[in-house]
Amino acid sequence: MAVAVRVLLVIAVVVVVVLALFWAFQRRLIYLPDTAPVPAAARVLPGAEDVRLHTTDGLELGGWFVRPPGEAPATVLVANGNGGSRTGRAPLAAKLAEAGLAVLLFDYRGYGGNPGDPSEDGLALDVRAAHRFLVEDRRVPPGRIIFYGESLGCAVVTGLARDHPPAGLVLRSPFVDLASVGAELYPYLPVRLLLRDRFPVRDDVARLRVPTVVVLGDRDSVVPPGQSREVAAAASARLVELPGADHNDPVLVEGPQVVDAVTALIPGATG
């Protein structure tokens, strides 16, 4: 009996330690930034401009503003996923600029050489700084801004859209909420009880009245395609499914279907 009690105590201690470690280090599992400073914009995207964004809690964030050859009918605010930096989104920005759109790429706090540590509240402040830059500094009418969210960025732009409705919303590989993805990755942990950051995409889009397109790959190994379909249903969105595409495949990162999803939301566009 004493041995059995000791075994149970050891198991209990191990469980408590594992849960405590998950609680303490969970944001290191959620946010996977490339922390190195990024190159100058023009070295990556010819004609692009380095810009600085200022958050209401005192951080200065780096961004790239990309102009098309002619006058842009709309500007795309791109909210990145949880990994890398804005350099990885340069191919998308180049394709959107080729399609005649202006584009703002930026990095969240803690990414791309920016100060600070990422969190749900922090990313909300960061994307608001990006929106404020477009509206106040570049004088882009709010009704001419399209929000583009990639994976975790879907949560970031849907949160922004609650307060600042855009011309349209493109959600690439959205999840229902962060806990739903976490439960897939860590099925033996009580993820919903432990998560600090929630990112409730489905609940947010259900309250919006914004033209929305959801793009997903039906072989996505990071965000289950069923979750993206659930978000599309909640948003009454047009759904674009790319057969055979995984989460970071080029066709989902910069493919023509992704560009078409954005251009279809240009105010006045048809088709």
Disulfide bonds with the S-S distance in Angstrom:
none
